[in-house]
Amino acid sequence: MDIRAAEISAILKSQIANFGEEADVSDVGSVLSVGDGIARVYGLDNVQAGEMVEFPSAGVKGMALNLERDNVGVVIFGEDRAIKEGDEVRRLGEIVDVPVGRGLLGRVVNPLGEPIDGKGPITNVAERRRVDVKAPGIIPRKSVHEPVQTGLKAIDSLIPVGRGQRELIIGDRQTGKTAVAIDTILNQKSINAGDDESAKLYCIYVAIGQKRSTVAQIVKTLEERGALDYTIVVSATASEPAPLQFLAPFAGCAMGEWFRDNGMHAVIIYDDLSKQAVAYRQMSLLLRRPPGREAYPGDVFYLHSRLLERAAKLNDDNKGG
């Protein structure tokens, strides 16, 4: 057998030249314990608060909520039965975000912005936005001066609602709180049928902790009356994990902020925030955060204030949405 040194060196040189130097570095950890939708994870030294993590073996995502000295408390967005002690957990390097834009109008989505109405993937997405962002400051805002015509004479004449205002609808069970909100959406049809973009009022309905049958009935009503064309429905029903019920209002708010920041107008209905507070209490107690009155955590008021302060009427320098 004739072995030539030149051939061997040429082969070795080509092998060395084509050697891939890039290495796939990912920050990983392992599950210490899991249960009730909460996982304790060891590792993930550089994880951020609110960052998305992934459980590759179970195909489930979660969010890092508690950053402690020796472990990370992760809330799981989905079924935790497939996750076992010792499973690998991977950082995704991104804060929880959702798709926003006109493509969401007429669709029913979950709090992660994934469609759940069986109409296929969402197209015409403008961008992705973080769900939890800081509310606009004092300078970009303008005083509320444009009315929201709810179509209900008692409200429009006695306690008119303005664009950029927050309004609490409070009452006992089965007194028609949701009906007032749905009627407001239905009554925007005549305004939204016109060509004047500054007059249009896009609607977002966030269902938190409700029965699936109730949400299905609301969607059916909106569809039959032709109101779903200018409405986004964000649904986290009672059967969904608590982290998704906690996230739903923030996701809906991010979708509404896109309209506001592009000079359009939107009304968002949270139905209802009491259920979000209950979901947040459940998560906080499982994460061993200190409880306050009625076992709610101390920052439950901040949870709602930082959400509601994101509603604003912007001045003309900021497109006036």
C-alpha positions in Angstrom: 0.0 0.0 0.0 1.5 3.3 -1.1 0.9 6.1 1.4 2.0 9.6 0.4 2.7 12.1 3.1 1.5 15.0 0.9 -2.0 13.4 0.5 -2.3 12.8 4.3 -1.3 16.4 5.1 -3.7 17.7 2.5 -6.6 15.6 4.0 -5.7 16.8 7.5 -5.5 20.4 6.4 -9.0 20.2 4.8 -10.4 18.6 7.9 -8.9 21.3 10.2 -10.1 24.1 7.8 -13.7 22.8 7.9 -13.8 22.3 11.7 -16.7 24.2 13.2 -15.4 26.4 16.0 -18.8 27.8 17.1 -20.2 26.2 20.3 -23.8 26.2 21.4 -23.8 27.7 24.9 -27.0 27.7 26.8 -27.7 28.4 30.4 -29.4 25.3 31.9 -30.5 24.1 35.3 -32.3 21.1 36.8 -35.6 20.7 38.5 -35.3 20.2 42.3 -39.1 19.8 42.9 -42.3 20.3 41.0 -46.0 20.4 41.9 -49.1 22.6 41.8 -47.8 24.4 38.7 -44.6 25.5 40.5 -41.1 24.2 39.8 -38.0 24.9 42.0 -35.0 25.0 39.7 -31.3 24.7 40.6 -28.9 26.5 38.3 -29.9 29.3 35.8 -27.5 31.6 37.5 -28.1 34.5 35.0 -31.8 34.2 34.7 -33.9 37.5 34.8 -37.1 38.1 36.8 -40.0 37.5 34.4 -37.8 35.6 31.9 -39.3 32.7 29.9 -37.7 29.2 30.5 -38.3 25.9 28.8 -38.7 22.4 30.0 -37.5 20.5 26.8 -38.5 17.0 28.0 -42.1 18.1 28.6 -42.4 20.6 25.9 -43.7 23.2 28.4 -42.7 26.8 29.0 -42.6 28.7 32.3 -41.7 32.1 33.8 -39.0 32.8 36.5 -40.8 34.7 39.2 -38.8 34.1 42.4 -35.0 34.6 42.3 -33.7 33.1 45.5 -30.2 32.5 46.8 -30.0 28.8 45.9 -32.9 28.2 43.5 -35.3 29.8 41.1 -39.1 29.6 41.5 -40.7 29.0 38.1 -44.4 29.2 37.4 -45.4 26.7 34.6 -47.6 27.7 31.6 -49.3 24.4 31.2 -49.5 20.8 32.5 -46.8 20.0 35.0 -47.4 16.2 35.1 -44.8 15.5 32.5 -42.0 17.4 34.4 -39.9 15.2 36.7 -37.3 15.9 39.4 -33.9 16.2 37.7 -35.3 17.3 34.3 -33.3 19.9 32.4 -34.5 23.5 32.3 -33.3 26.0 29.7 -33.3 29.8 29.6 -34.9 31.3 26.5 -33.3 34.7 27.0 -36.6 36.6 26.5 -39.1 38.3 28.7 -42.7 37.1 28.2 -44.1 38.8 25.1 -47.2 38.5 22.8 -47.9 39.3 19.1 -49.7 42.6 18.5 -51.3 44.2 15.5 -54.4 44.2 13.3 -54.0 40.5 12.5 -55.4 39.7 16.0 -58.8 41.4 15.4 -61.5 38.8 15.0 -59.5 36.2 16.8 -59.6 34.4 20.2 -56.2 33.9 21.7 -54.7 32.6 25.0 -52.5 34.8 27.2 -49.4 33.9 25.2 -51.0 35.2 22.0 -51.6 31.7 20.5 -54.9 31.2 18.6 -57.4 28.9 20.3 -60.3 29.5 17.9 -59.4 26.8 15.3 -59.0 29.4 12.5 -55.4 28.7 11.8 -52.2 30.8 12.5 -52.4 34.5 13.0 -51.1 36.6 10.1 -50.4 40.3 9.7 -48.7 40.6 13.1 -47.0 44.0 13.4 -44.5 43.1 16.1 -44.1 41.3 19.5 -44.4 43.3 22.7 -43.5 42.6 26.3 -46.6 42.0 28.4 -45.4 43.9 31.5 -44.1 47.3 30.6 -43.9 50.6 32.5 -47.0 52.9 32.2 -46.6 56.2 30.3 -45.3 59.1 32.4 -46.9 62.5 33.0 -45.4 64.3 30.0 -46.7 62.1 27.1 -50.3 62.2 28.6 -53.1 64.5 27.7 -56.3 65.2 29.7 -59.3 63.0 28.9 -61.5 65.0 26.5 -63.0 62.5 24.0 -66.1 60.5 25.1 -66.6 56.7 24.7 -70.2 56.3 23.5 -71.3 53.1 25.3 -74.7 53.3 23.7 -76.3 53.0 27.2 -78.1 56.3 27.9 -77.9 56.0 31.7 -74.1 55.8 31.5 -73.5 58.3 28.6 -75.7 61.0 30.2 -75.0 60.5 34.0 -71.5 59.1 34.3 -69.8 59.5 30.8 -66.7 57.5 30.2 -63.7 59.2 28.4 -61.1 57.8 26.1 -58.1 57.2 28.4 -60.1 56.8 31.5 -60.4 53.8 33.8 -63.9 52.8 35.0 -64.8 50.2 37.6 -68.0 48.2 37.1 -69.0 46.8 40.5 -72.0 44.8 41.6 -73.3 41.6 43.0 -73.4 38.3 41.0 -75.8 38.1 38.0 -76.6 41.8 38.0 -75.4 42.4 34.4 -71.8 43.7 34.8 -70.6 41.6 31.8 -73.8 42.6 29.8 -72.8 46.3 30.2 -69.4 45.6 28.8 -70.6 43.4 25.9 -73.2 46.0 25.0 -70.5 48.6 24.8 -68.6 46.5 22.4 -71.7 45.8 20.2 -72.6 49.5 20.2 -69.3 50.4 18.6 -70.3 48.8 15.3 -71.7 51.9 13.7 -68.6 54.0 14.6 -66.2 51.3 13.4 -68.1 50.9 10.1 -67.0 54.4 9.0 -63.7 55.4 7.4 -62.6 57.9 10.1 -59.7 56.1 11.8 -59.6 58.7 14.6 -63.3 57.9 15.6 -62.9 54.1 15.5 -62.7 52.3 18.8 -61.2 48.8 18.7 -62.2 46.4 21.5 -60.3 43.9 23.6 -62.2 41.5 25.9 -60.1 39.7 28.5 -61.9 36.7 30.1 -60.2 35.6 33.3 -61.2 32.5 35.3 -64.6 32.2 33.5 -66.3 29.0 32.4 -65.5 27.9 28.8 -69.2 27.8 27.9 -69.6 31.5 29.0 -66.6 32.6 26.9 -67.9 30.6 23.9 -71.3 32.2 24.3 -69.8 35.7 24.3 -67.7 35.0 21.2 -70.8 33.6 19.5 -72.8 36.8 20.4 -70.0 39.0 19.1 -69.7 37.0 15.9 -73.5 36.9 15.2 -73.7 40.7 15.6 -70.7 41.4 13.5 -68.7 42.9 16.4 -65.9 40.3 16.3 -64.3 42.0 13.3 -63.0 44.8 15.5 -62.5 42.8 18.7 -59.8 40.7 20.2 -60.8 38.1 22.8 -58.1 37.0 25.2 -59.2 33.9 27.2 -57.8 32.3 30.3 -60.6 30.1 31.6 -61.1 28.6 35.0 -59.5 25.3 33.8 -56.3 27.0 32.8 -53.3 27.1 35.1 -53.1 30.1 37.5 -50.0 31.6 35.8 -52.0 32.0 32.6 -55.0 33.6 34.4 -52.4 36.0 36.1 -50.9 36.8 32.7 -54.1 37.4 30.7 -54.8 41.1 31.6 -51.2 42.0 30.9 -51.3 40.3 27.5 -54.6 42.1 26.6 -53.1 45.4 27.7 -50.0 45.0 25.5 -52.3 44.3 22.5 -54.3 47.5 23.3 -51.2 49.6 23.7 -50.2 48.9 20.1 -53.4 50.6 18.9 -52.8 53.5 21.4 -49.2 54.0 20.4 -50.1 54.1 16.7 -52.6 56.9 17.0 -55.7 54.7 17.2 -58.1 54.1 20.1 -59.0 50.9 22.0 -61.2 49.9 24.9 -60.2 47.0 27.0 -62.5 45.0 29.3 -61.1 42.9 32.1 -63.7 40.4 33.2 -62.8 40.2 36.0 -59.7 41.3 38.0 -60.9 39.6 41.2 -60.1 36.2 39.5 -56.7 37.5 38.6 -56.0 38.5 42.2 -57.1 34.9 43.3 -54.7 33.4 40.7 -51.9 35.7 41.9 -52.6 34.7 45.5 -52.4 31.0 44.6 -49.0 31.5 42.9 -47.6 33.7 45.7 -48.5 31.2 48.4 -47.0 28.3 46.5 -43.9 30.3 46.0 -43.8 30.9 49.8 -44.2 34.6 49.6 -45.4 36.2 52.9 -49.3 36.5 52.9 -51.2 39.6 54.0 -54.9 40.1 54.6 -57.1 37.3 53.4 -53.9 35.5 52.4 -53.4 37.9 49.5 -49.7 39.0 49.0 -48.8 42.5 50.0 -48.2 43.6 46.4 -51.6 42.6 45.0 -52.6 46.3 44.9 -49.5 47.1 43.0 -50.4 44.3 40.6 -53.6 46.0 39.6 -52.4 49.7 39.8 -49.5 49.0 37.4 -51.9 47.4 35.0 -54.6 50.0 35.1 -52.1 53.0 34.9 -51.2 51.7 31.5 -54.5 53.1 30.2 -53.8 56.6 28.9 -54.8 59.3 26.5 -51.6 60.4 24.8 -50.9 63.9 23.5 -50.5 64.8 19.9 -46.7 64.6 20.0 -47.2 60.9 20.8 -49.7 60.3 18.0 -52.7 61.1 20.3 -54.0 57.5 20.8 
